[in-house]
Amino acid sequence: MTFGSSLLATIVLALAVSATPVVVGENTITLPLVKRVHINGTLNLLQRDQARASHLKARALAKLNGTPLPRPAAGTSVTAMDQSVDYIVNLGIGSPPTYYNLMVDTGSSNTWVGAGKPFIPTSTSKDTGEGVYVSYGSGIFIGEEYTDTVTFGSGLTVTQQSIGVASNSEGFDSVDGILGIGPVNLTVGSLDNIDQTIPTVTDNLYSQGVITNNLVAVSFAPTTSESDANGELTFGGTDSSKYTGPINYIPLTSTFPASEYWGIDESITYGSSKTSILSSTAGIVDTGTTLVLIASDAFSKYKSATGATEDQSTGLLRVSSSQYSQLQSLYFNTGSVTFELTANAQIWPRSLNTDIGGTANDIYLIVADLGNNSGEGLDFINGYTFLQRYYSVFDTANKRVGFASTSHTTSTSN
């Protein structure tokens, strides 16, 4: 179902940064963007995802305790890892707008620039006097809060949007900043006034009447190249051309700390025998995580079920060709619906093996160790490698996440 019928009902940002002009349809505005793979150093992919997972938990716990994570002192060196796989949206800020390539992140909610291209203030740029700081586990940014006009193409704008302007950032060398589309509560603690929330871009699009539904939908697709314009980000509705069948909605979990994010409850089983891998528990859906991470005890069961061994070069599980031919589907059971990752969906694209420090003809699995046993309230992360197989909807108004099958759900592109 596609929500809304007017031009302003839906803004679609096609994930592809190029010279392609903005496309204006009856109900959509399409901007070009790109998916990029860029791994620096062995184990970086797994280490980055695990660092992010650990930080997501720590940030939620700090908020619960009323003690935001400490900010590094000015000039302090911070260990960071560059983003490994990301989707980039091109947004304009200011009037006239300067366009920035921003990574789309459902696991954070601040929008900021200055990691690459410097911020260019205009007559619509207002410094609020508030310092702003966000840590991502694999990187940070520190700077000043501005409010400004954000342009989505063809004259569609939101005004007085909070924008962080980085004076220092680490771990974002390949992008200009982040477009945060997580729940608004994730902005608490990011300003000097630590109790203040910051309306997200999605919130302001809705409150200013640009979109008629407070939701974001994401279409990813498997890729076999380092740069690929193969995704779409839709504010305010869904794009029925990107999925098949119904969108199945799952209510957000009440289990902490997954409840701080786009968290859901699910169980995971393997194969036709439905071997239990992870009992029903809480975890999150996250575009900023590349792999599918599961709790350490569940990971051990998955490793045993597949017969895989840990690869020393990449940190990922590796299977032989004969083991791959016997690899069975992995099932994610949530709500009353089961979502399947086929054998091919469970492996890293072989054409990109060397990008992660692997061997060209080896077969690596995309299910990896979260780093802690189940029972901590965030026991799995369905990352990009899950989301590339399903159309996903992040519905703020109705407090739910939706998934639908696509033409890529059972494809064998990897």
Disulfide bonds with the S-S distance in Angstrom:
none
